[in-house]
Amino acid sequence: MRIKDIGNINARVLRENTPQDYTFQYIDISSVSSSGQISLSEPMRYNESPSRARRIVIKNDVIVSTVRTYLRAIAGIDWNAKDIIASTGFAVISPAKKYDPAYVKYLMTSNAVVDEICKESTGVSYPAISSSRLSAIHIPVASLREQKNIATYLDKQINSINERICLRERELQTLIKLKQSEINSVVTRGLNPAVPMKDSGIDWIGQIPAHWQVRQLKSCVNINNGRDYKDIEVEEGEGYPVLGSGGVFAYASQYMYDGEVLLLGRKGTIDKPQYYNGKFWAVDTIFYAIPSRGVICKFMYYLSLTLPIKKFSTATALPSMTQTEYGKILVPLPPLEEQRAIVDYLDGKYERIDAFIANINAQIDKLKLLKKALINEVVTGQRPITQ
């Protein structure tokens, strides 16, 4: 059976005459994790929304990413969705009445089907598949009675695994908050609590050590634009890393810069600065900031983790920052030797915490793999189910 045989694909779209003040929540490719979790945007108006925000989704739909398919961004809409719009980068499958929606969700997220989608995709660094090609993919489909039994069994098993994942994620968030709290304190107040303090004039910091300076970010780092890399892309896994807001997602045959830099978001994910040291290519959704004389890059990275970036951003559906906006941000800057001491302190203090974080992440990854394997084995008949 083909995917298009189990239901309609892209049956509902926003029309051009949609009222400009129509408000909805948006799902783009980055909103869906490889484990099928969806992070909805804040409510946005139609006249402020991205041009790709067009696919209407309702309860029981399954959304399947047709771009960057290696991300495996596939999820079921298992709640009473209202005013939810997905990107045109998704194919929206609406199961016919003779197919169990929960079963269809599990089937479409199984490795057997996802691997076929990836196999049928074209492109190296940005693989994609058309909706028509997706709809023609053959899939194994059980009888309706078996579908319901499979869905009931998987609901129980997956909920149990998800509870274990949630427990590990709570532990992870506790460690991350502990780490962030210490960073906030040290990079704005220093390592010596006995030094005289002064008002910084920065509303999100308050007081800083009296001997520290207050400077605009542009005097601490030289902020540069990332650029499109597609004309120089090479086979995935070879060449120099192409860096975006989510980290490395492709490789290029040339590099833009070699050395320590602070990476700052330009569009979309603007509140997750990164530190990088080495040869790289930065895409046009980020800036790379080179430290000025007398400024340690790693200190600026730790400091950037405390910046309330969204406060300074353009308040639209897709938050953005310009070089000028970044450059005007006021930041505290200690003397060079004190910057170095703070970096050494934080690097050393968090080596053990980072090891704990890595261990918990590894446990979460194993549980997610277990969940995927279970789904795949059950929907393909490799594992018998017991009610």
C-alpha positions in Angstrom: 0.0 0.0 0.0 1.2 3.6 -0.7 1.1 6.5 1.8 -1.5 8.3 -0.3 -3.8 5.2 0.1 -4.2 5.7 3.8 -5.6 9.3 3.7 -5.5 12.7 2.2 -2.2 14.7 1.9 -2.1 18.5 2.3 -5.9 18.7 2.3 -6.2 22.1 4.1 -4.3 25.3 3.5 -4.7 28.9 4.4 -6.1 30.9 1.5 -4.8 34.2 0.2 -7.9 36.0 1.5 -7.2 34.9 5.1 -8.0 37.8 7.5 -4.8 39.7 8.3 -5.5 39.5 12.0 -6.1 35.7 12.1 -4.0 34.4 15.0 -2.4 31.0 15.2 0.5 29.0 16.5 3.1 27.9 14.0 5.1 24.7 13.5 8.3 24.9 11.4 10.9 22.2 10.9 12.9 23.2 13.9 9.8 22.9 16.1 9.7 19.1 15.7 12.3 16.8 17.3 13.4 13.5 15.9 11.4 11.9 18.8 8.2 13.5 17.5 7.9 16.2 20.1 6.4 19.5 19.0 7.3 23.0 20.3 4.6 25.4 19.3 5.5 29.1 18.6 3.9 32.0 20.4 0.6 33.1 18.8 1.2 35.2 15.7 -0.9 37.1 13.3 -1.3 36.1 9.6 0.1 39.4 8.4 3.3 38.9 10.5 3.8 35.2 9.7 6.4 33.5 7.5 5.2 32.9 3.9 5.7 29.2 4.5 3.1 29.1 7.3 0.2 27.7 5.2 -0.7 24.1 6.1 -3.7 23.8 8.5 -3.4 20.8 10.9 -6.0 19.3 13.1 -6.3 16.4 15.5 -5.2 13.0 14.2 -3.1 14.5 11.4 0.5 13.4 11.0 3.1 16.0 9.8 6.1 14.7 7.8 9.1 17.0 7.0 9.8 17.0 3.3 12.9 19.2 3.6 16.1 18.2 5.5 14.5 14.8 5.9 17.6 13.5 7.7 16.3 15.4 10.8 13.3 12.9 10.9 11.0 15.6 11.9 7.7 13.7 12.0 5.0 13.9 14.5 1.3 13.1 15.2 -1.2 15.8 16.2 -2.8 13.9 19.1 -4.6 16.8 20.8 -7.6 18.9 19.9 -5.6 21.2 17.7 -7.2 24.5 16.9 -5.5 27.4 14.9 -2.4 25.4 14.4 -0.5 26.0 11.1 2.5 24.1 9.8 5.2 25.1 7.4 4.9 24.1 3.7 8.1 22.2 4.5 5.7 19.5 5.9 3.4 17.1 4.2 0.2 16.8 6.3 -1.3 13.3 6.2 -5.0 13.1 7.3 -5.8 9.4 7.9 -9.0 8.1 6.3 -11.7 6.8 8.7 -10.8 3.1 8.2 -7.3 3.7 9.6 -6.5 4.1 13.2 -4.9 7.6 13.7 -2.5 6.4 16.5 -1.4 3.5 14.4 -0.7 5.8 11.4 1.4 8.0 13.6 3.5 5.1 14.8 3.8 3.7 11.3 5.0 7.0 9.8 7.5 7.5 12.6 8.9 4.0 12.3 12.4 3.5 11.0 11.1 1.3 8.2 9.1 4.3 6.7 11.4 7.1 7.7 14.4 5.3 6.1 12.3 5.0 2.8 11.6 8.7 3.0 15.3 9.5 3.4 16.2 7.1 0.6 13.8 8.8 -1.8 15.0 12.3 -0.9 17.3 14.2 -3.2 20.2 16.6 -2.4 23.3 16.1 -0.3 23.4 18.9 2.4 19.7 19.8 2.1 17.9 16.6 1.1 14.2 17.0 0.3 11.3 15.0 -1.1 8.2 16.3 -3.0 4.8 15.5 -1.6 3.9 13.5 -4.7 7.0 11.4 -4.3 6.3 10.9 -0.6 2.8 9.8 -1.3 4.0 7.1 -3.7 6.2 5.3 -1.1 5.0 1.8 -0.2 4.3 1.0 3.4 3.2 -2.1 5.3 -0.3 -1.7 6.7 -2.0 -4.0 9.2 -5.8 -4.8 9.4 -7.9 -2.3 11.3 -8.2 -4.7 14.3 -4.4 -5.2 14.4 -3.9 -1.4 14.0 -6.0 -0.8 17.2 -4.2 -3.5 19.1 -0.8 -2.2 18.0 -1.7 1.4 18.9 -3.0 0.4 22.4 0.1 -1.7 23.1 2.5 1.0 21.9 0.7 3.8 23.8 1.3 1.9 27.0 4.9 1.0 26.3 5.9 4.4 24.9 4.2 6.2 27.8 6.4 4.2 30.2 9.6 5.0 28.3 8.5 8.7 28.1 8.1 8.8 31.9 11.7 7.6 32.2 12.9 10.2 29.7 11.0 12.9 31.6 12.7 11.9 34.8 16.2 12.1 33.3 15.3 15.4 31.6 14.3 16.9 35.0 17.6 15.9 36.4 19.3 17.4 33.4 17.5 20.7 33.8 18.4 20.9 37.5 22.1 20.6 36.6 21.8 23.1 33.7 20.1 25.7 36.0 22.8 25.2 38.6 25.5 25.8 36.0 23.7 28.8 34.6 23.1 30.4 38.0 26.9 30.2 38.8 27.8 31.6 35.4 25.4 34.6 35.9 26.9 35.4 39.3 30.6 35.0 38.3 30.7 36.9 35.0 28.7 39.9 36.4 30.2 40.0 39.9 33.6 38.4 39.7 35.3 35.8 42.0 35.9 38.1 45.0 32.7 38.9 46.9 34.6 41.4 49.1 35.5 44.0 46.4 33.7 47.4 46.3 30.7 47.4 44.0 29.1 50.1 41.8 25.9 50.5 39.9 26.5 49.3 36.3 23.7 51.2 34.7 22.6 48.0 33.1 19.1 47.1 34.2 19.5 43.3 33.8 22.7 43.2 35.9 22.6 45.8 38.6 25.9 46.2 40.5 29.3 45.1 39.3 32.8 45.4 40.8 33.8 49.0 41.0 37.0 48.5 38.9 35.2 46.9 36.0 34.3 48.8 32.8 30.9 49.0 31.2 31.3 48.9 27.4 29.2 48.4 24.3 29.5 44.9 22.9 30.8 46.3 19.6 33.9 47.6 21.4 34.6 44.1 22.8 34.1 42.0 19.7 34.1 42.6 15.9 30.8 41.3 14.7 30.8 39.8 11.2 28.1 38.4 8.8 27.8 34.7 8.0 27.3 34.0 4.3 25.5 31.5 2.0 27.7 28.4 1.4 25.7 26.4 -1.1 27.9 27.3 -4.1 30.9 25.7 -2.4 29.3 22.7 -0.6 30.9 19.3 -0.8 29.9 15.8 0.3 28.4 15.6 3.8 31.1 14.8 6.4 34.0 16.2 4.4 35.6 19.6 4.4 35.1 22.4 6.9 32.1 22.5 9.3 29.3 24.8 8.3 27.9 26.4 11.5 24.4 27.6 12.0 22.3 28.4 15.1 21.9 24.6 15.7 25.6 23.8 15.4 27.2 21.9 12.5 24.8 20.9 9.8 26.9 20.6 6.7 30.5 20.8 5.4 32.1 23.2 2.9 35.2 23.1 0.7 36.4 26.5 2.0 36.5 28.1 5.4 35.6 31.6 6.4 37.7 32.1 9.5 40.2 30.2 11.6 40.4 30.9 15.3 38.3 31.5 18.4 34.9 33.2 17.9 31.7 33.8 19.6 28.7 32.8 17.4 25.6 34.9 17.8 22.1 34.1 16.3 20.8 36.5 13.6 17.4 34.9 12.8 15.2 32.5 14.6 17.3 30.9 17.3 19.0 34.0 18.7 19.2 33.1 22.4 21.8 30.2 22.0 25.3 31.7 21.6 28.1 29.3 20.8 31.9 29.2 21.3 34.0 27.8 18.5 37.7 27.5 17.9 39.1 26.3 14.5 38.3 26.6 10.8 34.7 27.0 9.9 32.1 28.5 7.6 29.3 30.5 9.2 25.9 30.6 7.4 23.9 33.8 7.0 21.6 33.1 9.9 24.4 33.8 12.4 27.1 36.3 13.1 30.6 35.4 14.1 32.3 37.8 16.6 36.1 38.1 16.9 37.4 39.3 20.2 39.0 42.7 20.4 42.4 43.3 21.9 42.3 42.8 25.7 39.2 40.6 25.5 39.2 36.8 26.0 36.7 35.1 23.6 35.8 32.4 26.1 34.9 35.0 28.7 32.6 36.7 26.1 31.0 33.4 25.5 30.2 32.9 29.2 29.0 36.5 29.4 26.8 36.0 26.3 25.0 33.2 28.1 23.6 35.7 30.5 22.4 38.2 27.9 18.6 38.6 27.7 18.9 38.6 23.9 15.2 38.4 23.2 14.7 41.6 25.1 16.8 43.4 22.4 15.4 41.5 19.4 12.9 42.5 16.8 9.6 41.3 18.2 8.2 39.4 15.2 7.2 35.8 14.5 10.8 35.1 13.6 13.0 37.0 16.2 16.0 38.6 14.7 19.0 40.7 15.6 21.2 43.0 13.6 24.9 43.9 14.0 23.8 47.3 15.2 21.5 45.9 17.8 24.1 43.5 19.1 26.7 46.3 19.0 24.7 48.6 21.3 24.2 46.1 24.1 26.0 47.2 27.3 28.1 44.6 29.0 30.5 44.5 32.0 34.1 43.9 31.3 36.7 43.0 33.9 40.5 43.5 33.4 42.2 40.9 31.2 43.7 38.8 34.0 40.4 38.7 35.8 38.7 37.5 32.6 41.3 34.7 32.4 40.7 33.8 36.0 37.0 33.6 35.6 37.3 31.4 32.5 39.7 29.1 34.3 37.3 28.9 37.3 34.2 28.1 35.2 36.0 25.7 32.9 37.3 23.8 35.9 34.2 23.9 38.0 32.0 22.6 35.3 34.2 19.8 34.0 32.5 17.4 36.5 29.0 18.8 36.0 29.4 18.6 32.2 30.4 14.9 32.7 27.1 14.3 34.6 25.2 16.2 31.9 26.8 14.1 29.2 26.0 10.9 31.1 22.3 11.9 31.5 22.1 12.9 27.8 23.5 9.4 26.9 20.8 7.8 29.0 18.1 9.9 27.3 19.5 9.0 23.9 19.4 5.3 24.7 15.8 5.5 25.8 14.9 7.4 22.6 16.6 4.7 20.5 14.7 2.0 22.5 11.5 3.8 21.8 12.2 4.0 18.0 13.3 0.3 17.9 10.1 -0.7 19.7 7.9 1.2 17.4 9.6 -0.2 14.3 9.6 -3.8 15.5 6.0 -3.7 16.4 4.5 -2.0 13.3 6.6 -4.2 11.0 5.5 -7.4 12.9 9.0 -8.3 14.1 7.9 -8.2 17.7 4.6 -9.9 18.8 2.5 -7.8 21.1 0.8 -8.9 24.4 -2.1 -7.0 25.8 
